[in-house]
């Protein structure tokens, strides 16, 4: 049995770069930084950062480039792929990338705002009910179901 699966959760190191192939397919590439924290033999905290290159294809590539920006929290599931090429200096080069099959966006401070939007919606986090916060940060076209309400099939937006 063989398995090639990569799952990472981290922060984007730069804004995603959207390109089109000669055939017109959308492809987006971006970097993700992940941290590893542990204690050494002396009990001192150690920290290590790993940088990953991610490639996303198709419609998902367009969505990633539109809604994610540098510093965003992201979860990527995909497969590892190593490719070879020749650099401008004639040297042979190799890189290993995660070819994303699924990208999940992490939470954003102040609610969800597409990349390039002027400002985030203002949410007052003063002591209030959870439903007020949910209504303030929910997209306007989706119904907000109160915590105490019974959930009915007709209330679901999908």
N, C-alpha and C positions, 0 to 999 in steps of 0.2 A: 504494500500500500504506500502511496506517495501523497504528500500534502505540502502545498505551498501557500501558506496563509500568514498574513501580517496584520496585526491590530495594534494601532497606536493611538494615544490620546495626548495632545499637547497643544502648544500655541504656535500660530503661524508666524514665521520669521520675516515675511514680507507680503505685500499685496500679491494676489495670484496673477499670473500672466496668461491671458487668453490669446490663442492663435488659431488659425485655420490651416488645415492641410491643403495640398494642391487639389484634392478631391472634394474639399469643402467641409470636412469633418472638424468639429470644434475640439480643441485640446487645451487644457489648462494645466500649468505646472506651478507648484509652490513648495515651500519648505516648512517643515514642522520640527519644533524643538521639544524633546522630552527630557525629563529629569529623573535621575535615580538617586535616592538618598539612603544611606546606610551608616552603621557605626563600624569603625575599624576595631582591631583587636584591643586597642587602648581605650575604646569607648567614646572616641571623638567622632562627631558627625562628619560624614563625607558626602560630597555632592558631585554628580557627574552629569553633564549635559550631552545628549546625543542629537545630531541633526539628520533629518530624513528628507529625501527628495520624493515628492508625490506627483503623479501624473493622473489626470482625470479626463475621460473622453466623453463625447456626445453631449446630450442635453444637460447632464449633470455637470459637465465642464462649464457650461454657460451659467448655470445657477451658482456654482461656486464662485466664479469670477464676479458675479453681480452682488452677492450678499456677504462674502467674507473679506476681511481686511487684515492687515498686519496686527498681531496680538490676539486675534480671535481664538477662542478655544474650539478645537475640532477633534472629532474621533474619525479615524480612517480605517476601513477594512479593505484589504485587497491582497494582492500577491506580489512577491518579489520578482524583479526582472533585471538581469544584468545585460548591458549592451556595450559594444565596442565601437569606437570611431577613431579617426585620425585627426589630431589637432592641427591648427594652422602652422605649427612648428614642425609638422611631420611625425611627431611622436604618437604612438598608439596609446589610446586612453580607454578606461573602463569606468562605468558608473553603475551602481545598483539603485534602483528606484522602486517605490511601491506603486503599482498600477492599481488605482483605487477602483473598487467595485461598489463601495458604499461610503458616503461621506455624511456625517451627522454634525450639525452645527451645535456649538455649546451655547450656554446662556449669555446674554449681552446685558451689560449695565444699562438701565434706563429703558429697557424694552428692545424690540427688534427693529432695526433701521437698516434699509438697504445701503450698500456702499454708494457713496456719492450723494446721499441725502443730506440736506442742509443741517438738520439737527434731530436729536432724539426726542421722542415725546417726553414731556416732563411728567414724572410720576412722583407724587408727594408721599414719602415713606414715613410721615408722622404717624403716631399711634392711630390706627384705624382698623376697620374690619378687613379680613382677607378678601372679601368679595369686592370691596372698593378698589383694592390694589389690582385684583384680577380684571375688573372692568376697565381700569385705566390703562393697563398694558395689553389688553386683548385687541386683535385687529378688529376694525369696525364692522366688518361683514360677517363675523362669527358670533353666534349667541353665547352669552356667558351663563353657565349653569351654576346656580348657587349651591354651596356645599350641602345645605339641608334639604334641597329639592330632590324628588325622585327623578331619576334619569329615565326618559322615555325614548324609544327608537326615533320618534319624529323630532326630538330635540337635537339629535346628532347632526352635525353639518356635513356628513359624508354618507 
